[in-house]
Amino acid sequence: YFQLVEYTQSYAQATKTVGDGKTDLILTIPAHFERDLIKFNKAQLHLAADAVNGVRAGLGTAYAAQMIGDFNREIREEWMLLPTFNEMPQIEITSANWYNPHFDYHLFMVPGILAILVTMVGAFLTALNIVAEKEVGTIEQINVTPLKKHEFILGKLIPFWVLGMVSITLGMIVTFVIFRFLPVGSFFTIYAFSAVYMFGVLGIGLLISTFADTQQQATLFAFFCMMVFILLGGLYTPIESMPEWAQWLTRINPPAYFIKIIRAIYIKGSAFSDLIPEFLVMIAFAVGFNALAVFNYRKRSA
């Protein structure tokens, strides 16, 4: 279950690895641990867990405490055989859960639901809009106009991009009104990532619309894609707990990145500079999906 990432010389260095997303659990062995265990027959260890994902933090601390308890039992059994020691040594474990100390389920789920809301609004509406033009025949009239394909695609993107930005704003307002919490990070970071992410999601909807001939086909195909995105996005199940093949699929799953980003901003207060790798991935998704949509639209309308 555990993978040792690194040893650090100080607690501050260890906390930095948690902030960077490299570490989920810190085990602090204090100075003179062995001396205290021998001299006083007891010593103290400290566990610190990244509780952005409450389920993972709870399991991690429970497993770590069990391992330490097994070690403590082995020490007690070994030292009881020595005549020098009359008392059984005890190891005391103290733990701290960062970012979400009370394992508040709403604090973990609501940011992820915001990400799914934006995804569904963008993908469904864009896919249905162009397919509706196919059904009524206006798409053929557009194809014979001097309007270039990328200009037509851009004209379809912008209104739904604005609608997506409005939807995430309304989502944050509802989150504050009902659950009474605001993002620890900045609103600018949320909007910056949402703006780029919306272009990627709209590209997915446009790509679906180039394959579908009816709104029913577009709806079913978009629904199937959304279900896969949600199940592999880490909203309900931690990505680390998924099979290896599923973890590979999450690397090409845009909502998985956006859910991680929204949670990091809402719960950890991550700054824009902390999420630059994810921002570059968002740009790649936006460019890639829209390029595929334009290319496929040209091919099918030629």
C-alpha positions as a printed NumPy array, in Angstrom:
array([[  0.   ,   0.   ,   0.   ],
       [  2.84 ,   2.392,   0.846],
       [  5.584,   3.639,  -1.418],
       [  8.522,   5.379,   0.251],
       [  9.127,   8.621,  -1.635],
       [ 12.088,  10.122,   0.201],
       [ 13.782,  10.857,   3.504],
       [ 14.042,  14.476,   4.646],
       [ 16.198,  16.137,   7.267],
       [ 13.446,  18.332,   8.693],
       [  9.693,  18.466,   9.093],
       [  9.545,  21.647,   6.977],
       [ 11.121,  19.838,   4.03 ],
       [  8.614,  17.019,   4.427],
       [  5.654,  19.405,   4.484],
       [  6.861,  20.924,   1.219],
       [  6.588,  17.529,  -0.485],
       [  2.967,  17.325,   0.68 ],
       [  2.241,  20.786,  -0.678],
       [  3.791,  19.803,  -4.01 ],
       [  1.577,  16.719,  -4.206],
       [  4.475,  14.254,  -4.033],
       [  3.596,  12.851,  -0.603],
       [  0.346,  11.856,   1.089],
       [  1.664,  10.745,   4.473],
       [  4.561,  11.855,   6.685],
       [  5.971,   9.695,   9.471],
       [  8.109,  11.765,  11.837],
       [ 10.606,   9.876,  13.998],
       [ 11.82 ,  12.373,  16.619],
       [ 15.373,  12.752,  17.783],
       [ 16.451,  10.315,  20.515],
       [ 13.596,   7.968,  19.65 ],
       [ 15.618,   4.832,  20.403],
       [ 17.115,   6.322,  23.573],
       [ 13.682,   7.242,  24.942],
       [ 12.316,   3.823,  24.079],
       [ 15.155,   2.122,  25.957],
       [ 15.389,   4.519,  28.884],
       [ 11.742,   5.381,  29.516],
       [ 10.115,   2.345,  27.885],
       [  8.023,   4.622,  25.696],
       [  8.484,   6.922,  22.712],
       [  6.317,   9.018,  20.452],
       [  5.846,   9.037,  16.666],
       [  3.899,  11.566,  14.618],
       [  1.81 ,  10.925,  11.501],
       [  0.692,  13.772,   9.234],
       [ -1.684,  13.04 ,   6.344],
       [ -2.852,  15.082,   3.373],
       [ -6.602,  15.013,   4.033],
       [ -7.743,  16.665,   0.803],
       [ -8.935,  13.16 ,  -0.044],
       [-10.424,  12.119,   3.289],
       [-10.846,   8.463,   2.333],
       [ -7.221,   8.093,   1.314],
       [ -6.003,   9.957,   4.405],
       [ -8.101,   7.79 ,   6.712],
       [ -6.921,   4.554,   5.13 ],
       [ -3.314,   5.725,   5.08 ],
       [ -3.214,   6.662,   8.756],
       [ -5.048,   3.472,   9.726],
       [ -2.626,   1.236,   7.808],
       [  0.392,   3.132,   9.119],
       [ -0.884,   2.91 ,  12.697],
       [ -1.399,  -0.826,  12.259],
       [  2.162,  -1.279,  10.984],
       [  3.553,   0.74 ,  13.878],
       [  1.412,  -1.271,  16.274],
       [  2.862,  -4.504,  14.861],
       [  6.359,  -3.112,  15.337],
       [  5.496,  -2.129,  18.899],
       [  4.193,  -5.622,  19.645],
       [  7.377,  -7.206,  18.284],
       [  9.492,  -4.926,  20.47 ],
       [  7.428,  -5.768,  23.54 ],
       [  7.696,  -9.497,  22.922],
       [ 11.445,  -9.234,  22.402],
       [ 12.148,  -7.049,  25.421],
       [  9.965,  -9.07 ,  27.766],
       [ 12.556, -11.837,  27.468],
       [ 15.265,  -9.547,  28.847],
       [ 15.57 ,  -9.489,  32.653],
       [ 16.681,  -5.86 ,  32.64 ],
       [ 13.335,  -4.547,  31.53 ],
       [ 10.341,  -5.075,  33.768],
       [  7.966,  -2.71 ,  32.003],
       [  6.811,  -3.231,  28.45 ],
       [  7.88 ,  -0.485,  26.047],
       [  5.125,   1.613,  24.51 ],
       [  5.09 ,   3.614,  21.279],
       [  2.534,   6.402,  21.254],
       [  1.171,   7.597,  17.896],
       [ -0.128,  11.117,  17.354],
       [ -1.643,  12.112,  14.014],
       [ -2.705,  15.273,  12.218],
       [ -4.876,  15.594,   9.113],
       [ -3.959,  18.565,   6.961],
       [ -6.317,  20.749,   4.915],
       [ -9.412,  18.781,   5.94 ],
       [ -8.831,  17.917,   9.613],
       [-12.419,  16.843,  10.308],
       [-12.781,  14.743,   7.14 ],
       [-15.673,  16.94 ,   6.013],
       [-17.285,  15.026,   3.161],
       [-18.76 ,  18.165,   1.599],
       [-15.381,  19.884,   1.457],
       [-14.068,  16.935,  -0.539],
       [-17.026,  16.281,  -2.845],
       [-18.417,  19.711,  -3.715],
       [-15.351,  21.   ,  -5.644],
       [-15.348,  17.79 ,  -7.674],
       [-19.045,  18.182,  -8.447],
       [-18.348,  21.728,  -9.662],
       [-15.836,  20.296, -12.13 ],
       [-18.343,  17.705, -13.385],
       [-21.034,  20.395, -13.712],
       [-18.853,  22.483, -16.024],
       [-17.882,  19.384, -18.008],
       [-21.454,  18.254, -18.639],
       [-22.742,  21.717, -19.515],
       [-19.993,  22.306, -22.06 ],
       [-19.93 ,  18.884, -23.7  ],
       [-23.684,  18.254, -23.97 ],
       [-24.77 ,  21.675, -25.176],
       [-22.046,  21.981, -27.791],
       [-22.658,  18.506, -29.192],
       [-26.42 ,  19.015, -29.435],
       [-26.186,  22.478, -30.973],
       [-24.319,  21.508, -34.144],
       [-26.255,  18.266, -34.573],
       [-29.493,  20.258, -34.384],
       [-28.266,  22.297, -37.351],
       [-27.639,  19.067, -39.239],
       [-31.172,  17.854, -38.578],
       [-32.87 ,  21.025, -39.828],
       [-30.519,  21.331, -42.812],
       [-28.971,  24.715, -42.018],
       [-25.514,  23.147, -41.783],
       [-25.526,  22.671, -45.567],
       [-26.263,  26.353, -46.081],
       [-23.385,  27.264, -43.788],
       [-21.026,  24.98 , -45.698],
       [-21.617,  26.847, -48.978],
       [-20.984,  30.281, -47.458],
       [-17.53 ,  31.936, -47.538],
       [-17.311,  31.296, -43.799],
       [-14.214,  29.276, -42.986],
       [-14.526,  26.08 , -40.974],
       [-12.467,  27.282, -38.029],
       [-14.496,  30.515, -37.925],
       [-17.701,  28.499, -37.778],
       [-16.293,  26.324, -34.997],
       [-15.116,  29.38 , -33.056],
       [-18.529,  30.975, -33.404],
       [-20.068,  27.87 , -31.867],
       [-17.522,  27.779, -29.053],
       [-17.708,  31.299, -27.659],
       [-21.38 ,  31.385, -26.49 ],
       [-21.051,  28.063, -24.686],
       [-17.685,  29.094, -23.254],
       [-19.381,  32.121, -21.687],
       [-22.214,  29.891, -20.443],
       [-19.679,  27.518, -18.877],
       [-17.958,  30.363, -17.035],
       [-21.337,  31.562, -15.78 ],
       [-22.19 ,  28.033, -14.605],
       [-19.038,  27.688, -12.507],
       [-19.681,  31.136, -11.014],
       [-23.21 ,  30.119, -10.053],
       [-21.837,  26.846,  -8.696],
       [-19.413,  28.669,  -6.403],
       [-22.2  ,  30.978,  -5.218],
       [-24.467,  28.029,  -4.411],
       [-21.559,  26.313,  -2.652],
       [-21.083,  29.32 ,  -0.391],
       [-24.798,  29.821,   0.284],
       [-25.514,  26.177,   1.152],
       [-22.237,  24.829,   2.562],
       [-20.645,  28.076,   3.757],
       [-17.142,  27.606,   2.454],
       [-15.043,  29.519,  -0.038],
       [-11.878,  28.464,  -1.862],
       [ -8.718,  28.826,   0.193],
       [ -6.887,  29.787,  -3.002],
       [ -7.667,  32.706,  -5.297],
       [-10.678,  33.09 ,  -7.571],
       [ -8.316,  34.218, -10.325],
       [ -6.66 ,  30.793, -10.355],
       [-10.033,  29.054, -10.564],
       [-11.19 ,  31.216, -13.469],
       [ -7.863,  30.93 , -15.297],
       [ -7.986,  27.134, -15.242],
       [-11.721,  27.047, -15.933],
       [-11.314,  29.25 , -19.002],
       [ -8.752,  26.925, -20.571],
       [-10.576,  23.783, -19.447],
       [-13.845,  24.981, -20.991],
       [-12.215,  25.192, -24.417],
       [-11.082,  21.586, -24.038],
       [-14.54 ,  20.395, -22.968],
       [-16.206,  22.299, -25.793],
       [-13.756,  20.652, -28.165],
       [-14.956,  17.262, -26.926],
       [-18.559,  18.271, -27.607],
       [-17.668,  19.526, -31.075],
       [-15.8  ,  16.323, -31.835],
       [-18.843,  14.28 , -30.804],
       [-21.084,  16.411, -33.012],
       [-18.954,  15.717, -36.088],
       [-19.64 ,  11.986, -35.727],
       [-23.334,  12.142, -34.788],
       [-26.127,  12.731, -37.313],
       [-29.011,  13.074, -34.851],
       [-29.436,  14.617, -31.415],
       [-30.251,  11.191, -30.003],
       [-26.917,   9.819, -31.208],
       [-25.084,  12.845, -29.817],
       [-26.85 ,  12.537, -26.457],
       [-26.064,   8.841, -26.061],
       [-22.453,   9.235, -27.155],
       [-21.913,  12.262, -24.897],
       [-23.571,  10.448, -21.983],
       [-21.281,   7.447, -22.464],
       [-18.193,   9.672, -22.571],
       [-19.298,  11.579, -19.459],
       [-19.838,   8.37 , -17.5  ],
       [-16.346,   7.169, -18.376],
       [-14.875,  10.566, -17.518],
       [-16.663,  10.691, -14.156],
       [-15.838,   7.119, -13.118],
       [-12.167,   7.577, -14.043],
       [-11.934,  11.151, -12.791],
       [-11.254,  10.452,  -9.13 ],
       [-14.528,  12.022,  -7.976],
       [-15.693,   8.993,  -5.997],
       [-12.7  ,   6.636,  -6.048],
       [ -9.094,   7.758,  -5.482],
       [ -7.069,   7.315,  -8.658],
       [ -4.315,   5.612,  -6.648],
       [ -6.794,   2.877,  -5.659],
       [ -7.703,   2.065,  -9.274],
       [ -6.127,  -0.78 , -11.279],
       [ -2.991,   0.134, -13.158],
       [ -4.747,   0.142, -16.551],
       [ -7.362,   2.559, -15.191],
       [ -4.657,   4.842, -13.81 ],
       [ -3.148,   5.014, -17.289],
       [ -6.523,   6.019, -18.74 ],
       [ -6.852,   8.862, -16.233],
       [ -3.812,  10.496, -17.834],
       [ -5.897,  11.233, -20.936],
       [ -9.018,  12.131, -18.964],
       [ -9.509,  15.941, -18.803],
       [-11.971,  15.916, -15.842],
       [ -9.423,  13.986, -13.744],
       [ -7.026,  16.919, -14.003],
       [ -9.685,  19.559, -13.428],
       [-11.115,  17.785, -10.369],
       [ -7.612,  17.628,  -8.914],
       [ -7.069,  21.32 ,  -9.665],
       [-10.371,  22.519,  -8.178],
       [ -9.806,  20.489,  -5.011],
       [ -6.254,  21.789,  -4.691],
       [ -7.433,  25.401,  -4.966],
       [-10.502,  24.976,  -2.767],
       [ -8.962,  22.867,   0.003],
       [ -5.179,  23.345,  -0.102],
       [ -5.097,  26.907,  -1.379],
       [ -2.692,  26.038,  -4.195],
       [ -1.416,  28.982,  -6.212],
       [ -1.199,  29.19 ,  -9.992],
       [  2.539,  28.479,  -9.874],
       [  1.892,  25.217,  -8.   ],
       [ -0.334,  23.949, -10.81 ],
       [  1.662,  24.917, -13.903],
       [  2.116,  21.265, -15.074],
       [ -1.653,  20.743, -14.94 ],
       [ -2.181,  24.058, -16.752],
       [  0.037,  22.923, -19.614],
       [ -1.924,  19.665, -19.827],
       [ -5.154,  21.685, -20.019],
       [ -3.763,  23.714, -22.908],
       [ -2.748,  20.514, -24.699],
       [ -6.258,  19.075, -24.275],
       [ -7.885,  22.292, -25.526],
       [ -5.681,  22.503, -28.616],
       [ -5.845,  18.767, -29.336],
       [ -9.614,  18.255, -29.089],
       [-10.47 ,  21.401, -31.037],
       [ -7.935,  20.578, -33.742],
       [ -9.458,  17.109, -34.09 ],
       [-12.947,  18.613, -34.232],
       [-11.997,  21.081, -36.985],
       [-10.141,  18.415, -38.966],
       [-12.998,  15.911, -38.739],
       [-15.583,  18.568, -39.581],
       [-13.652,  19.5  , -42.716],
       [-13.321,  15.856, -43.709],
       [-17.01 ,  15.022, -43.264],
       [-18.27 ,  18.222, -44.868],
       [-15.943,  18.006, -47.882]])
